[in-house]
């Protein structure tokens, strides 16, 4: 797979997904650590540093990406007793109060009274950030343009989800979880790594989520948390619910998937080029890891199509031509007529339509409506096809779209008819000569990539 066309990332989310798990997996896949550190240093944000290390999760070696906050910016994100201990707090002999003051910033005050008879108080003041402030932070950083675009898209997904959860607008919502320094760093780091690895396609079939409740700044809420529910619902992401009493999918993790996922289906056959493991921080009795794989679909893929067939001896040529146009416009893979002789030696045409299984009802509706046939044969056909894509290539005759089939070592290049025809009309060229020149120039450029 060439860097020009980009890499394909498959995220296996059997243990859920979070921002730090994603960054860890991408670093383990080969993202440049030094580049990441340099890019993060350009953020106009204070109060953090990062640590990158190796850890064992259920005996598996994984990359651990950690955002270390100073005392002023610390939160409860990885405090398991705070997150999940609320159901047992009253039986432990102490009280816990959690209050918030909104104004120029979030002020969090926590008061703990212990049986020993002493009190411990501390307060943290956090910057009050919404989507406009976060966009400004990103746009005024030294990130690449593509990394900025990815990060802004992830934050936009989060803002939409939080606004819906709190009954406000994207512009007005102020969300602590997203505005917190560690969330900003996690998301920006993920965007930098995705850009550095030149990942242009991301496959995520489903997210595994836990159940129960979790404590957040607003109190105790159910899992999946509202922001995650809003994200997966809005972006059509499948959830696989497990019996684990924990939050496996964080809003940041869900937002990353929603923003960068390009497909929920793996190729029928593919090769794994590289594997990376990102470690989670929360410990809930199972391996907290996110596995990412850089994959390459095999040049030949096997799938199936359906062939619809009918013999027609009493329909005009005009009607048959119109039927073909309707079938192709409706999504048929191919349509053609073959001359045949039917009973009593009558000349006729055999109509054959290739389509996917889900298109069969629509295709049959058109055939019955637009022709005189009273019966359609249906056959499933297995087929082997070359991987293909459409590229736009700059040639000496102008830009032209070409179909590229196969992969390195077995590439076929075919100029698209409409592009060639447009060039011929504009330059007064013969079609066959223009087609061949475009094919040769495009093939040379693609092979050199």
C-alpha positions, 0 to 999 in steps of 0.5 A: 500500500503506497503512502500516496493513497493512504493507509487503512486502520482497523480498530478492534474495540472489544475492550471499549475505546478511550482517547488515551487508548487510541493514542497508545495504539497509534504510537505502537503502530509506528506514529513518530513519538518525537513529532508528537511531543513537538506538536503538543508543545505548540498547543497554547495550553498549560498544566500538562506533560505526557509520558509514553511507556510499555505496560502489561495488560493481562500478560500482553505488552501494550503502549501506555500514553499518559497525560500527567496534569499538574495539581491545578488541573487534576481531575478524577478521570482514573480514580476508580473509587470516585468513578465506581465507588458511589454505591458503597460510599455510605457504608465506608464511614465517611461522607463525600460532597461534590459541588461546582461553581460556574463563572470565569471558570469551573471551581470544584470543591471536594470535602471528605470527613474521615472517621479519624476526626479530621477534614481534608479540603482542596479546590481546583480552578479550571479554565471554562472552555467551550467549542469556540475556545477549543477551536482557537487553541487548535488553530493557533497551534503548530499542528499540520492542517490535516491534524487540525481538521481531524481534531476540530471534527472530533471536538465538533462531534463531542460538542453536538453530543454534549449540547444535546445531552444538556439541552443547549446549542453547540456554541453555548455548551461548556463541557468540563470533560471536553474542556479539560486539559487531558481531553484536549491533549488526548484528542489532539494527540490522536489527530497528530498520530492519524495524520503522521501514519497517513491513515485515510480509511478507518474501519470500526465494526462495533464498540463494546460497552459496559453497563451500570452507573458511573460518577461524573461532575453532575452526579451518578449517571447510567452507562453508556453515558448520555454523550456516548448514546448521542454519538452512536445514535447520530452516527450509526455506530453499533454497540455490543453490550457486555456484562462488565460493570464499567464504562468501556466507551468514553465520550472522547473514544466514541467521538474519535470513532464517529469523526474518522470512521469510514466503514464498519465492514472489513474486506473479505480478505486482507493482510495485516501489515502492522499491529499496535496495542494501546493500554487503558488506565481504568482497571475493572477486572479485564484487559483494558486494551485497544488493538489497532491494525494497519491492513491491506485488502488483497487484490482479489476479493470474492463476493457474489452478485445476482443475475436476473434473466428474461426472454422477451419476444414481443417488446419494441426496441425503444421500450427495451432501450428505455428499460436498460436506462431505468435499470442502470439509473436505479443501480444495476451493476450491468445490463445487456441484451443478447439475440436469441430464438425462442419457440416456433423460431421467433427472434427475441432478446434475452435480458440479463441484469447484474445486481446486488441481493438488496437491489433485486426487488427494485430491479424486478419492479422495473423489468415488469413495469417497462417490458412485456415479460411475465417471468424473471429467472434469478441466479446467484453467481460467485465472482472474483474481482480485483480491488479497484478505485477511481483516481484523478490524474493530471496528464499532458491533455488535462485532468482525467479520471482513471479506474485503477484495478489491482495492487502493486505488481498487478495494476491495470489502469483504464481511463474513464469514458466521460473524462476522455470524451470531455478532453476530446471535445475540448481539444478536437482529438480522436478518442482512441488516441487520447484514451491511450495517451491518458492510460500510458501517462496515468499508469506511469504516475501510479506505478511510481508512487 
